[in-house]
Structure formats: structure tokens, C-alpha cells
Amino acid sequence: MEKKRKRTWRKIGKWILYAFAASILYTVLCRFVWPPITLTQAGAVIEGYGLKRDYVSWDKISPNVKLAALASEDQLFPDHEGFDWKAIDKSLNGTTTTKRKKKKRPRGSAASTITQQTAKNVFLWQGSGWGRYVRKVPEAYFTKLIEWTWGKKRILEVYLNVIEMGPGIYGIEAAAQQYFHKPASKLSRQEAAMIIACLPNPKRYPVVPTSKWVSRRTPHILRQMGNLEGDPDVQALLK
């Protein structure tokens, strides 16, 4: 019985080791190639939304889109190493103030950085409830892994290509074509801000026809873009 138990634990240990090695291999692979499909995208197909998606490289995404994403979702993205601890503390305690070079910095997506959102979208699953808590440990693992192996530009590039921007619409190119009938490279500041404004819940807050949320959120994002674009770290990232 004791030998059988030891063999069982050895098998479990081997499978954990294989899973760990496979996760590293796939993460490094995604540094150079696009994810074939994500769990969220597969879920959209199963739910009947279809899948509108067209991956585009960094230089085919308008700087307006990149700036809008930073302004709305994660203004400290160029500086942090995957986690915005001050924003996390603020979301938990509601008292910590966060500054970026003497400018107020909105929390963004519930203290979830762009790196965390990318890790969740590419490697894991969406949703709330118990699944949200089960996801936290692997999300932290993949967040650090892509920070170490991808670099900031690749993280932002993948983020803008995989996130949901409407029912069955994934990535900025598909969103640009769907809402404004133009490529992502040609989006204006206003159009970029409108698309990014829907991100908290793109199924609930449509870009076109424009929901009340998007109408209210867009001017705020535009103001934050203006505040942020002169920052040297942001300029260096967006080049």
C-alpha cells in the first residue's frame, strides 16, 4: 500500500512538472506567434456570438489606440512589473492615493493591470464567482511569466489583439472594421477612445450604437490621453 501511494505521488509530481514545462514553452512560443484561440474566444463561438478576429502587428495599430488603452486601463503600465500594488491596496482599502509623476492616476480596471488582463485573456478564462478565485494563482504566475519573457510592447500588442470589444468581436482590427469601417491603423483619437471605453463590459456597453456608458466614458479617456501623452516613459513605449 505504501509503495502504491508513493508511485501515485510520483506520477502526480511528473504531471505537475510536465504542465509547468508546457506552460513555459507555450508562453515563450506566444512571444513570437499569435495564440491560435483563447478560452474566451472559444466560449463566444459556443454561445453563438461567432468569432470576428484579425490579428495585426504593432505597427498596424494606431498610436491613438495604444494611448487610449494606457489612459483608461493602466497608466502605470510602462513602470510596473505586472502588478500595480498601490492600486490593489486602494481597491482593498479605499484610502491609498496613487501618483504618477505628480499626476492623479485612475485605478483603471479594478486594479487589474494590462499585463494581468493579457494573462487572463490568453491563458485562462473570464468570469466571476468561485472561478475568479481559482484563477488568481495561475493568473499571477502567467502575469510574471509574460513580463519576464515578452516585454511591454509585446504584452500591449497581444492585449489589443485578444480582448473582447463587442459580442464575438476580438481585437482592435475587428472592432475598427465593425464600428468605423476602417483599419486599426487609421483610428482617430475619438474612435480609439470610444472602443476602449466599452472594455469593462463590451456586451453591455456597445460602441455603435453608442451606449450611455461609452458616451460618458469617452471624454474622460480623451482627457487622460492628453495628460499622459507627454510622459517620457509612455512616449518611449509607444514609439
C-alpha angles and dihedrals in degrees: 000000000000092000091049091052091050092050090051092052091047090053091049090049091051092051091050089050092048091049091049092050092046091051091053092046093049092046092052090046090054088056087073106024134042119258106261091223137334129225090248092053091047089051091054090055092048091049091053100252093115123216123275107179138144117172115219130187127247095265091053093059117086115245085231090067094048092048092046091052092051093044094050105031112025123000092176093054095113091053110038128077097231102301131066098212094181092054091047090052091048092050089051099042104021091217111082116101119215125208135188112194092325094315126114111246122207116227093240117197102011093295090305110135125218088253091055092047090050092050091049094047098045104037108018142028141272128237142089134245120059092340090064092060094043088053097054099083097047089042091056090047095051091042092060092040095057092043088056098042109027109039127219099286094052092047092052091043093053092042092056090048101048108035120103113253099173139347104316091348114123126181134009097276094057090044093049092050093044098048106026105017094234137098121272089248091066100049116129124224091260093049093046092050091049093054094045090048091068095058100100088067115350093182092055099037109048121197094209117056083031115240122218089249093055091045091053096040099047098070090050092052090048091053091049090049089056091050094047105041094078093057110114094220091052092046091051092050096048096051 
